Amino acid sequence: MFRCRVCLTRLSIRHNSFLIEITQSLPEFIRVVYYYFAKGYEPELAHREMTENVEDGCGAKLTVSGVYALYV
């Protein structure tokens, strides 16, 4: 959350940005961006990497189409 120092309104980081259209959570978005830019993974490999540890609580519950949507 962001709070304006002048009017003291609270806004989300998604407000007035391209993130408003993203349905995934911000941590999932950041992980996909990491796999795309830092590691250079293809969408299938990023999906496999993110969903392999779901049972442990470390993974994300994303679909392949969700990862493709974030890659676009």
C-alpha positions as CSV (number, residue, x, y, z in Angstrom):
1,M,0.0,0.0,0.0
2,F,1.0,3.5,-0.7
3,R,0.0,6.5,1.3
4,C,0.0,10.0,-0.2
5,R,1.8,12.5,2.1
6,V,-0.4,15.4,0.9
7,C,-3.9,14.0,1.1
8,L,-3.2,10.8,3.2
9,T,-5.2,8.5,0.9
10,R,-4.1,4.9,0.7
11,L,-3.7,3.3,-2.7
12,S,-2.6,-0.1,-3.8
13,I,0.5,-0.5,-6.0
14,R,-1.9,-1.8,-8.7
15,H,-3.7,1.6,-8.8
16,N,-3.2,3.4,-12.2
17,S,-0.7,0.9,-13.4
18,F,-0.6,-2.1,-15.8
19,L,-0.8,-4.3,-12.7
20,I,-4.5,-3.5,-12.3
21,E,-5.3,-6.0,-15.2
22,I,-3.4,-8.9,-13.7
23,T,-5.5,-11.4,-11.9
24,Q,-2.6,-13.2,-10.2
25,S,-1.2,-12.1,-6.9
26,L,1.8,-9.8,-6.8
27,P,4.2,-12.4,-5.4
28,E,3.3,-14.8,-8.3
29,F,3.7,-11.9,-10.8
30,I,7.2,-11.1,-9.4
31,R,8.2,-14.8,-9.6
32,V,7.2,-15.1,-13.2
33,V,9.0,-11.8,-14.0
34,Y,12.1,-13.3,-12.3
35,Y,12.0,-16.5,-14.3
36,Y,11.5,-14.5,-17.5
37,F,14.1,-11.8,-17.2
38,A,16.7,-13.3,-14.8
39,K,16.7,-16.9,-15.8
40,G,15.4,-16.7,-19.4
41,Y,12.9,-19.5,-18.9
42,E,10.2,-20.5,-21.4
43,P,6.6,-20.4,-20.1
44,E,6.4,-24.2,-19.7
45,L,9.6,-24.4,-17.7
46,A,8.6,-21.4,-15.5
47,H,5.2,-23.1,-14.8
48,R,6.9,-26.4,-13.9
49,E,9.4,-24.6,-11.7
50,M,6.7,-22.6,-9.9
51,T,4.2,-25.5,-9.4
52,E,6.6,-28.3,-8.4
53,N,6.7,-27.3,-4.7
54,V,3.0,-26.5,-4.1
55,E,2.6,-29.2,-1.5
56,D,5.4,-27.7,0.6
57,G,3.9,-24.2,0.5
58,C,6.8,-22.9,-1.6
59,G,5.1,-23.2,-5.0
60,A,2.4,-21.2,-6.7
61,K,-0.9,-22.5,-8.0
62,L,-0.7,-21.1,-11.5
63,T,-2.0,-22.6,-14.6
64,V,0.0,-22.7,-17.8
65,S,-2.4,-20.2,-19.4
66,G,-1.8,-17.9,-16.4
67,V,1.9,-18.0,-16.9
68,Y,1.5,-17.4,-20.7
69,A,-0.8,-14.4,-19.9
70,L,1.9,-12.9,-17.7
71,Y,4.6,-13.6,-20.3
72,V,2.6,-11.6,-22.9
